[in-house]
Amino acid sequence: MNLSTRIFLDVHLLEVNLVERISKALIKDIDQNGKAYLLLSGGSTPMNLYTLLSNVDLSWGKVFVGLVDERFVSIKDSFSNERMVKQALLQNFATRANFIGLVYDTNNIELNLAESIKRNKLFFDGASCVLLGMGGDGHTASLFPEDIKSILALKCGVTPSLVNTKAPSGPIDRITFNKETILKSKTILLYFRGDEKMQVFSKAKLKKNPEKFPVSSFIHQNQRLVEVFWTF
């Protein structure tokens, strides 16, 4: 395992520390390379975090923001990660950030994947920082238990950087970066909350079983440190 785990007594303290960690990763890459790449997860858990991040005064015009995964729905849909992340992050100082989505053609999932691959190639060598979440079933990104395409995407050298997977509940069709590409990122952060999810995470730590707990594939690897941020 290649993990560091930070436990916080309250959500606000966790998010303040996580904002600082993300900001440092972005600033470091901007200073060294003139630009930075940030991959973010959707869902309700990190939205306030993104609003806090938007108040950080850094060179956002040199930051390219993408999504770890997305639901195959219109960007106007309430389930859209793009919609949620844009509303939370692209304000205050972060209005200057460059956003790149994963949904361009909701009529044809194969054509959409081809377009997503074309537009997201700048992330394929790894992001400056990636923020992962974890579901109560042990999925991370849109890599789900007992889904064939998800299981393949957890293996190195098997799939392209972006793949379509199937969620156990709607919206079923998803687009996600595979494990290999995520692990190329310089800073990998995993943020989740609650006792139930910690119990799932602890089970995933006991044994590498990605078919049951996809997050275990990120725990049981020695390629890159995964920094875990958790609170009750």
C-alpha positions in Angstrom: 0.0 0.0 0.0 1.1 3.5 -0.8 -1.2 5.6 1.4 -1.2 8.5 3.8 -4.4 9.1 5.8 -5.4 12.4 7.4 -8.4 12.3 9.8 -10.2 15.5 10.7 -12.7 16.4 13.4 -14.9 18.5 11.2 -15.6 19.0 7.5 -14.5 22.7 7.5 -11.0 21.9 8.8 -10.6 19.1 6.3 -11.7 21.3 3.4 -9.4 24.1 4.4 -6.4 21.7 4.5 -7.5 20.1 1.2 -7.8 23.5 -0.5 -4.2 24.3 0.6 -3.0 20.9 -0.7 -4.6 21.4 -4.1 -3.4 25.0 -4.4 0.2 24.0 -3.6 0.1 21.3 -6.3 -1.2 23.8 -8.9 1.2 26.6 -8.0 4.2 24.2 -8.1 3.3 23.1 -11.6 2.6 26.6 -12.8 6.0 27.8 -11.4 7.8 24.9 -13.0 6.0 24.4 -16.3 3.9 27.5 -16.9 0.6 25.7 -16.6 -1.2 23.1 -14.4 -3.8 20.4 -14.9 -6.5 19.6 -12.4 -8.9 16.7 -12.6 -12.0 16.8 -10.3 -14.7 14.5 -9.2 -18.4 15.3 -9.1 -21.1 14.4 -6.6 -22.3 16.5 -3.7 -19.4 15.9 -1.3 -16.7 18.2 -2.8 -18.9 21.1 -4.0 -18.3 23.4 -1.0 -14.6 22.5 -1.3 -14.6 23.8 -4.9 -16.2 27.0 -3.8 -13.5 27.5 -1.2 -10.9 26.7 -3.9 -12.3 29.4 -6.2 -11.3 32.0 -3.6 -7.6 31.1 -3.8 -5.8 33.9 -5.7 -3.5 31.9 -8.1 -2.9 32.1 -11.9 -6.1 30.4 -12.8 -5.7 31.4 -16.5 -2.9 28.8 -16.6 -5.0 26.0 -15.0 -6.8 23.5 -17.1 -9.7 21.8 -15.2 -11.2 18.5 -16.3 -13.4 15.8 -14.8 -12.3 12.4 -13.5 -15.6 11.0 -14.7 -19.0 12.1 -15.9 -22.5 10.8 -16.3 -23.6 10.5 -19.9 -26.3 13.3 -19.7 -26.7 16.8 -21.0 -24.6 19.4 -19.2 -27.9 21.1 -18.3 -29.1 17.9 -16.5 -29.1 18.0 -12.7 -26.9 14.9 -12.7 -24.2 16.5 -14.8 -20.8 16.7 -13.0 -19.8 19.4 -15.4 -22.8 21.5 -14.4 -22.1 21.1 -10.7 -18.4 21.7 -10.9 -18.7 24.8 -13.0 -21.3 26.3 -10.7 -19.1 25.6 -7.6 -15.6 26.4 -9.0 -15.8 28.8 -11.9 -16.4 31.9 -9.8 -14.4 34.4 -7.9 -10.7 34.1 -8.9 -11.3 30.8 -10.7 -13.5 32.3 -13.4 -10.3 32.5 -15.5 -9.7 28.7 -15.4 -9.9 26.7 -18.6 -12.6 24.0 -18.3 -12.7 20.8 -20.5 -15.7 18.5 -20.2 -16.5 14.9 -21.1 -19.9 15.2 -22.8 -20.3 16.7 -26.3 -22.8 14.5 -28.1 -25.6 12.9 -26.0 -27.1 11.2 -29.1 -24.2 8.8 -29.6 -22.0 7.5 -26.8 -19.3 6.2 -29.1 -18.9 9.5 -31.0 -19.0 11.3 -27.7 -16.1 9.1 -26.4 -14.0 9.8 -29.5 -14.6 13.6 -29.1 -13.8 13.4 -25.3 -10.6 11.6 -26.0 -9.6 14.2 -28.5 -10.3 17.1 -26.2 -8.9 15.6 -23.0 -5.5 14.4 -24.4 -3.7 17.1 -22.4 -4.5 15.1 -19.2 -3.3 11.7 -20.6 0.3 12.1 -19.3 -1.1 12.8 -15.8 -2.6 15.8 -14.0 -0.8 18.1 -11.6 -3.5 17.1 -9.1 -6.5 14.7 -9.2 -9.3 14.6 -6.6 -11.0 11.2 -6.3 -14.1 10.4 -4.3 -15.5 7.0 -3.1 -19.0 5.6 -3.1 -20.5 3.4 -0.5 -20.0 0.4 -2.8 -16.3 1.0 -3.0 -16.3 2.6 -6.5 -14.0 5.5 -7.3 -14.2 7.6 -10.4 -16.8 5.7 -12.5 -15.1 2.4 -11.9 -17.7 0.1 -10.5 -17.9 -3.3 -8.8 -18.7 -6.2 -11.1 -18.8 -4.1 -14.3 -16.7 -5.6 -17.0 -15.5 -2.4 -18.6 -14.7 -1.0 -15.1 -12.6 -4.1 -14.3 -10.7 -3.8 -17.6 -10.1 -0.1 -16.9 -8.4 -1.0 -13.6 -5.8 -3.0 -15.4 -2.7 -1.4 -17.0 -2.3 -1.3 -20.8 -5.8 -2.7 -21.5 -8.0 0.3 -22.3 -7.6 3.8 -23.7 -7.3 6.6 -21.1 -11.0 7.4 -21.3 -13.6 4.6 -21.3 -17.4 4.1 -21.1 -18.6 2.1 -18.0 -21.9 1.1 -16.5 -23.1 2.2 -13.1 -25.4 0.0 -11.0 -28.0 2.8 -10.9 -29.0 5.6 -13.1 -27.7 7.5 -15.0 -26.2 4.1 -16.0 -23.8 5.2 -18.8 -20.6 6.8 -17.6 -17.3 8.2 -19.0 -14.2 7.9 -16.8 -10.5 8.0 -16.8 -8.9 4.7 -16.3 -6.7 3.7 -13.4 -3.4 3.8 -15.4 -3.9 7.5 -16.4 -5.1 8.6 -13.0 -2.0 7.1 -11.4 0.2 9.2 -13.7 -0.9 12.3 -11.8 1.7 14.0 -9.6 -0.7 14.4 -6.6 -3.6 12.0 -6.0 -6.1 12.9 -3.3 -9.0 10.8 -2.1 -11.8 12.6 -0.2 -14.7 10.9 1.5 -16.8 11.3 4.6 -18.7 9.1 7.1 -18.3 6.0 9.2 -20.0 3.7 6.6 -17.5 4.7 3.9 -14.6 4.3 6.2 -15.7 0.8 6.9 -15.8 0.1 3.2 -12.4 1.7 2.7 -11.0 -0.5 5.6 -12.3 -3.6 3.9 -10.7 -2.6 0.7 -7.4 -2.1 2.5 -7.4 -5.6 3.9 -7.2 -7.3 0.6 -6.9 -6.3 -3.1 -10.2 -7.2 -4.6 -11.0 -4.6 -7.3 -13.9 -6.6 -8.7 -15.7 -6.0 -5.3 -14.1 -2.8 -4.2 -12.5 -0.9 -7.2 -10.9 1.6 -4.8 -8.7 -1.3 -3.5 -6.8 -1.1 -6.9 -5.6 2.4 -6.0 -4.8 1.3 -2.4 -2.7 -1.7 -3.3 -0.2 -0.2 -5.7 3.3 1.3 -5.4 3.3 3.7 -8.3 2.0 6.8 -6.6 1.2 8.0 -3.1 -2.6 8.3 -2.5 -3.4 11.0 0.2 -6.6 10.2 2.0 -8.7 13.0 3.6 -11.5 11.8 5.8 -13.9 13.0 8.5 -16.8 11.6 10.4 
